[in-house]
Amino acid sequence: MPMWFAYTMIVLLVLTSLVLTLLILLHRGKGGGMSSMFGGGVTSSLAGSSVAEKNLDRYTVLVGIVWFACIVGLGLWLRLALPAS
């Protein structure tokens, strides 16, 4: 595989790592969290989590899948790029 593929995967991995860290910190834990600082803890519905929390969950899962795909892609690239010993 070409070298630009590895650089693209590394940049994507760094970006998704930072975004995933931010998204995880925004989740509300047992005692609140950083999401309550931005108004996420103010609105709560009787059915469970609010729409904002559900969207935050979806974004976190999506970024996590991209992060995992970058790691798998880099692993495959390394396996193909390095000669077999």
Backbone as JSON Lines, residues from 0, in Angstrom:
{"i":0,"aa":"M","n":[0.84,-1.18,0.0],"ca":[0.0,0.0,0.0],"c":[0.89,1.25,0.0]}
{"i":1,"aa":"P","n":[0.38,2.34,-0.55],"ca":[1.2,3.56,-0.63],"c":[1.4,4.2,0.74]}
{"i":2,"aa":"M","n":[2.43,5.03,0.81],"ca":[2.79,5.68,2.06],"c":[1.74,6.7,2.5]}
{"i":3,"aa":"W","n":[1.05,7.34,1.55],"ca":[0.04,8.34,1.91],"c":[-1.09,7.71,2.71]}
{"i":4,"aa":"F","n":[-1.35,6.42,2.52],"ca":[-2.39,5.73,3.27],"c":[-2.05,5.72,4.76]}
{"i":5,"aa":"A","n":[-0.78,5.44,5.08],"ca":[-0.36,5.4,6.47],"c":[-0.46,6.78,7.11]}
{"i":6,"aa":"Y","n":[-0.04,7.81,6.38],"ca":[-0.12,9.16,6.93],"c":[-1.57,9.59,7.14]}
{"i":7,"aa":"T","n":[-2.44,9.23,6.23],"ca":[-3.86,9.54,6.37],"c":[-4.44,8.83,7.59]}
{"i":8,"aa":"M","n":[-4.09,7.57,7.77],"ca":[-4.59,6.81,8.92],"c":[-4.07,7.39,10.24]}
{"i":9,"aa":"I","n":[-2.82,7.83,10.26],"ca":[-2.25,8.39,11.48],"c":[-2.92,9.71,11.84]}
{"i":10,"aa":"V","n":[-3.14,10.56,10.84],"ca":[-3.82,11.84,11.1],"c":[-5.25,11.58,11.57]}
{"i":11,"aa":"L","n":[-5.95,10.67,10.91],"ca":[-7.31,10.33,11.33],"c":[-7.34,9.75,12.74]}
{"i":12,"aa":"L","n":[-6.35,8.93,13.07],"ca":[-6.28,8.33,14.39],"c":[-6.07,9.38,15.47]}
{"i":13,"aa":"V","n":[-5.2,10.34,15.22],"ca":[-4.96,11.4,16.2],"c":[-6.2,12.26,16.37]}
{"i":14,"aa":"L","n":[-6.84,12.64,15.27],"ca":[-8.03,13.47,15.35],"c":[-9.18,12.76,16.06]}
{"i":15,"aa":"T","n":[-9.41,11.5,15.7],"ca":[-10.51,10.77,16.34],"c":[-10.2,10.48,17.81]}
{"i":16,"aa":"S","n":[-8.94,10.32,18.16],"ca":[-8.59,10.12,19.57],"c":[-8.93,11.36,20.39]}
{"i":17,"aa":"L","n":[-8.61,12.52,19.86],"ca":[-8.93,13.77,20.57],"c":[-10.43,13.99,20.67]}
{"i":18,"aa":"V","n":[-11.14,13.76,19.58],"ca":[-12.6,13.95,19.58],"c":[-13.27,12.93,20.49]}
{"i":19,"aa":"L","n":[-12.79,11.69,20.47],"ca":[-13.37,10.66,21.32],"c":[-13.15,10.98,22.8]}
{"i":20,"aa":"T","n":[-11.98,11.49,23.14],"ca":[-11.72,11.89,24.52],"c":[-12.68,13.0,24.95]}
{"i":21,"aa":"L","n":[-12.88,13.99,24.09],"ca":[-13.79,15.08,24.4],"c":[-15.22,14.58,24.56]}
{"i":22,"aa":"L","n":[-15.66,13.71,23.66],"ca":[-17.02,13.19,23.73],"c":[-17.25,12.36,24.98]}
{"i":23,"aa":"I","n":[-16.26,11.57,25.37],"ca":[-16.4,10.76,26.58],"c":[-16.47,11.66,27.82]}
{"i":24,"aa":"L","n":[-15.69,12.73,27.83],"ca":[-15.73,13.65,28.96],"c":[-17.06,14.4,29.04]}
{"i":25,"aa":"L","n":[-17.74,14.57,27.92],"ca":[-19.02,15.26,27.93],"c":[-20.17,14.41,28.46]}
{"i":26,"aa":"H","n":[-19.99,13.09,28.53],"ca":[-21.04,12.22,29.04],"c":[-21.28,12.47,30.51]}
{"i":27,"aa":"R","n":[-22.53,12.29,30.89],"ca":[-22.9,12.47,32.28],"c":[-22.75,11.15,33.01]}
{"i":28,"aa":"G","n":[-22.03,11.17,34.08],"ca":[-21.85,9.98,34.89],"c":[-22.89,9.92,35.99]}
{"i":29,"aa":"K","n":[-22.56,9.23,37.06],"ca":[-23.49,9.12,38.18],"c":[-23.72,10.46,38.86]}
{"i":30,"aa":"G","n":[-22.68,11.21,39.06],"ca":[-22.8,12.47,39.77],"c":[-22.8,13.68,38.87]}
{"i":31,"aa":"G","n":[-23.22,13.55,37.65],"ca":[-23.14,14.65,36.7],"c":[-21.89,14.49,35.87]}
{"i":32,"aa":"G","n":[-21.38,15.52,35.35],"ca":[-20.19,15.46,34.53],"c":[-19.98,16.78,33.84]}
{"i":33,"aa":"M","n":[-19.11,16.77,32.87],"ca":[-18.86,18.0,32.14],"c":[-20.06,18.4,31.3]}
{"i":34,"aa":"S","n":[-20.93,17.42,30.98],"ca":[-22.11,17.76,30.19],"c":[-23.06,18.66,30.98]}
{"i":35,"aa":"S","n":[-23.08,18.53,32.31],"ca":[-23.95,19.38,33.11],"c":[-23.44,20.82,33.13]}
{"i":36,"aa":"M","n":[-22.16,21.03,32.86],"ca":[-21.63,22.38,32.81],"c":[-22.19,23.15,31.62]}
{"i":37,"aa":"F","n":[-22.53,22.44,30.56],"ca":[-23.02,23.08,29.34],"c":[-24.53,23.01,29.21]}
{"i":38,"aa":"G","n":[-25.22,22.71,30.28],"ca":[-26.68,22.7,30.25],"c":[-27.28,21.35,29.96]}
{"i":39,"aa":"G","n":[-26.49,20.31,29.81],"ca":[-27.04,18.98,29.54],"c":[-27.72,18.38,30.73]}
{"i":40,"aa":"G","n":[-27.33,18.79,31.94],"ca":[-27.93,18.23,33.15],"c":[-29.2,18.94,33.56]}
{"i":41,"aa":"V","n":[-29.52,20.06,32.94],"ca":[-30.69,20.84,33.33],"c":[-31.97,20.19,32.83]}
{"i":42,"aa":"T","n":[-31.97,19.72,31.59],"ca":[-33.17,19.12,31.02],"c":[-33.1,17.61,31.13]}
{"i":43,"aa":"S","n":[-34.11,17.05,31.74],"ca":[-34.2,15.59,31.82],"c":[-35.64,15.19,31.62]}
{"i":44,"aa":"S","n":[-35.86,14.16,30.86],"ca":[-37.21,13.7,30.6],"c":[-37.53,12.51,31.51]}
{"i":45,"aa":"L","n":[-38.79,12.18,31.61],"ca":[-39.2,11.07,32.46],"c":[-38.9,9.72,31.84]}
{"i":46,"aa":"A","n":[-38.74,9.67,30.53],"ca":[-38.52,8.4,29.83],"c":[-37.06,7.96,29.88]}
{"i":47,"aa":"G","n":[-36.18,8.77,30.38],"ca":[-34.77,8.4,30.43],"c":[-33.91,9.57,30.03]}
{"i":48,"aa":"S","n":[-32.95,9.29,29.15],"ca":[-32.03,10.34,28.76],"c":[-32.67,11.28,27.74]}
{"i":49,"aa":"S","n":[-32.14,12.47,27.68],"ca":[-32.67,13.47,26.78],"c":[-32.19,13.23,25.36]}
{"i":50,"aa":"V","n":[-32.69,14.03,24.45],"ca":[-32.3,13.92,23.04],"c":[-30.83,14.26,22.89]}
{"i":51,"aa":"A","n":[-30.36,15.23,23.66],"ca":[-28.95,15.62,23.57],"c":[-28.04,14.47,24.01]}
{"i":52,"aa":"E","n":[-28.43,13.75,25.06],"ca":[-27.63,12.61,25.52],"c":[-27.65,11.48,24.5]}
{"i":53,"aa":"K","n":[-28.79,11.25,23.87],"ca":[-28.87,10.2,22.84],"c":[-27.99,10.54,21.65]}
{"i":54,"aa":"N","n":[-28.02,11.81,21.24],"ca":[-27.16,12.23,20.13],"c":[-25.69,12.14,20.51]}
{"i":55,"aa":"L","n":[-25.37,12.5,21.74],"ca":[-23.99,12.39,22.21],"c":[-23.54,10.93,22.2]}
{"i":56,"aa":"D","n":[-24.44,10.02,22.58],"ca":[-24.12,8.58,22.52],"c":[-23.86,8.14,21.09]}
{"i":57,"aa":"R","n":[-24.69,8.59,20.16],"ca":[-24.53,8.21,18.75],"c":[-23.21,8.72,18.19]}
{"i":58,"aa":"Y","n":[-22.88,9.97,18.49],"ca":[-21.62,10.54,18.0],"c":[-20.42,9.81,18.59]}
{"i":59,"aa":"T","n":[-20.52,9.45,19.87],"ca":[-19.42,8.75,20.51],"c":[-19.21,7.38,19.88]}
{"i":60,"aa":"V","n":[-20.29,6.66,19.61],"ca":[-20.17,5.35,18.97],"c":[-19.61,5.49,17.56]}
{"i":61,"aa":"L","n":[-20.08,6.48,16.81],"ca":[-19.61,6.68,15.44],"c":[-18.11,7.01,15.41]}
{"i":62,"aa":"V","n":[-17.67,7.91,16.28],"ca":[-16.25,8.25,16.32],"c":[-15.43,7.06,16.81]}
{"i":63,"aa":"G","n":[-15.98,6.28,17.73],"ca":[-15.3,5.07,18.19],"c":[-15.11,4.05,17.09]}
{"i":64,"aa":"I","n":[-16.1,3.91,16.22],"ca":[-15.99,2.98,15.09],"c":[-14.93,3.45,14.11]}
{"i":65,"aa":"V","n":[-14.9,4.76,13.83],"ca":[-13.87,5.3,12.94],"c":[-12.48,5.11,13.55]}
{"i":66,"aa":"W","n":[-12.36,5.35,14.87],"ca":[-11.1,5.16,15.58],"c":[-10.62,3.72,15.48]}
{"i":67,"aa":"F","n":[-11.53,2.79,15.69],"ca":[-11.19,1.36,15.6],"c":[-10.79,0.98,14.18]}
{"i":68,"aa":"A","n":[-11.49,1.52,13.18],"ca":[-11.16,1.24,11.78],"c":[-9.77,1.78,11.43]}
{"i":69,"aa":"C","n":[-9.4,2.92,12.0],"ca":[-8.05,3.46,11.76],"c":[-6.99,2.54,12.35]}
{"i":70,"aa":"I","n":[-7.24,2.0,13.52],"ca":[-6.26,1.09,14.13],"c":[-6.13,-0.19,13.32]}
{"i":71,"aa":"V","n":[-7.26,-0.74,12.87],"ca":[-7.21,-1.94,12.05],"c":[-6.52,-1.65,10.72]}
{"i":72,"aa":"G","n":[-6.82,-0.5,10.11],"ca":[-6.19,-0.12,8.85],"c":[-4.68,0.04,8.98]}
{"i":73,"aa":"L","n":[-4.24,0.67,10.07],"ca":[-2.81,0.81,10.28],"c":[-2.14,-0.54,10.52]}
{"i":74,"aa":"G","n":[-2.82,-1.41,11.25],"ca":[-2.27,-2.76,11.48],"c":[-2.13,-3.54,10.19]}
{"i":75,"aa":"L","n":[-3.14,-3.47,9.35],"ca":[-3.06,-4.16,8.05],"c":[-1.97,-3.56,7.17]}
{"i":76,"aa":"W","n":[-1.85,-2.23,7.2],"ca":[-0.82,-1.58,6.4],"c":[0.57,-2.01,6.87]}
{"i":77,"aa":"L","n":[0.77,-2.06,8.19],"ca":[2.07,-2.49,8.71],"c":[2.36,-3.93,8.35]}
{"i":78,"aa":"R","n":[1.36,-4.77,8.38],"ca":[1.56,-6.18,8.04],"c":[1.96,-6.33,6.57]}
{"i":79,"aa":"L","n":[1.34,-5.53,5.7],"ca":[1.66,-5.63,4.28],"c":[2.94,-4.88,3.91]}
{"i":80,"aa":"A","n":[3.26,-3.82,4.65],"ca":[4.41,-2.99,4.31],"c":[5.72,-3.62,4.77]}
{"i":81,"aa":"L","n":[5.72,-4.3,5.92],"ca":[6.94,-4.91,6.43],"c":[7.16,-6.27,5.77]}
{"i":82,"aa":"P","n":[8.39,-6.56,5.41],"ca":[8.65,-7.87,4.79],"c":[8.49,-9.0,5.79]}
{"i":83,"aa":"A","n":[8.06,-10.14,5.32],"ca":[7.87,-11.3,6.18],"c":[9.22,-11.82,6.62]}
{"i":84,"aa":"S","n":[9.33,-12.15,7.91],"ca":[10.61,-12.64,8.41],"c":[10.55,-14.12,8.72]}
